[in-house]
Amino acid sequence: MGYVQRKGTKASKKKPDDFPAIKGDFLDRFVHAARDIPPEMIVNFDQTGLSIVPTSSWTLAEKGAKQVEIVGLDDKRQITALLGCSLTGDLLPLQLIYTGKTDKCHPSYAFPDDWQVTHSESHWSTSKTMEDYVRGILVPYFDRVRAMKQLPADQPALCLMDVFRAHRVDSVQQFLASNNIRVIFVPACCTGDLLPLDISGNGDFKASLKECFIAWFADHLAAALDNGISTQPDLRLSTLKPLHGQWVVRAWEALRDKPNVLIHGWEEEVIKGALNETPQIYH
């Protein structure tokens, strides 16, 4: 019929020329830091932007068409989700950051009790939201693991993170250290190849979120057509925010139920292999 599958393109990220050496140094530092830490207490966390209108960038268009329009594709409204997972595939509670100055910017939706729903002026992570995440999600998680495995109260933990500015500020680093949490940074320009959640996890989470939106949008259009009308769903924030909250929970639950997806990120960048090849107290 003259239609082909189309997607927008963008320049791919370039690895540093000395990436093999950078990766080797990174793995050496990671293995040394993790030498006395059980895998359940090794965590990677990562921020990812979630579009309020999470449309697909794929559609059907006439072959050779230069303009391919998709409803919501230019919608820039986002929130930030802070995902965390352990080396053993446990998915930590989520932190969601909305754009605003007060709690009024949060959706009228009941998120799980152990999640953090907060805000910043730009919906980006700040030193405050990071300290809240450490205090409200990381520390309770590590405390639960210590209790479950009957570990000493001073058993160290380890966090793997990228070099985003909010991670590196002194107050956040001091707060992590005061809670006996060691830190290893993934080198700049290497997150796509060395950060477990970037490799496997974030993409699955966003794909599930997108599926929820597409199903809702399609159901609305089908119902409208059945009633003999042609109208698109209401995409105002007042309508979308509570629905988006539901979709985020569903996407998180779908990822939680697939621990192999999360473990794959650690295996793909050979962290698990490097740890297994090194004499340790824990494996």
HELIX and SHEET records of a PDB file:
HELIX    1   1 PHE A   19  ALA A   33  1                                  15    
HELIX    2   2 PRO A   39  MET A   41  5                                   3    
HELIX    3   3 ASP A  103  CYS A  105  5                                   3    
HELIX    4   4 SER A  127  TYR A  133  1                                   7    
HELIX    5   5 VAL A  134  LEU A  138  3                                   5    
HELIX    6   6 VAL A  139  MET A  148  1                                  10    
HELIX    7   7 ARG A  165  ARG A  168  1                                   4    
HELIX    8   8 ASP A  170  SER A  178  1                                   9    
HELIX    9   9 THR A  191  LEU A  194  1                                   4    
HELIX   10  10 PRO A  196  ILE A  199  1                                   4    
HELIX   11  11 ASN A  202  ASP A  226  1                                  25    
HELIX   12  12 LEU A  237  ARG A  256  1                                  20    
HELIX   13  13 PRO A  259  GLU A  268  1                                  10    
HELIX   14  14 ILE A  271  ASN A  276  1                                   6    
SHEET    1   A 2 TYR A   3  LYS A   7  0                                        
SHEET    2   A 2 TRP A  58  GLU A  62 -1                                        
SHEET    1   B 6 GLN A 116  SER A 120  0                                        
SHEET    2   B 6 GLN A  95  THR A  99  1                                        
SHEET    3   B 6 GLN A  78  SER A  86 -1                                        
SHEET    4   B 6 ILE A  42  SER A  51 -1                                        
SHEET    5   B 6 ALA A 157  MET A 161  1                                        
SHEET    6   B 6 ILE A 181  PHE A 185  1                                        
END                                                                             
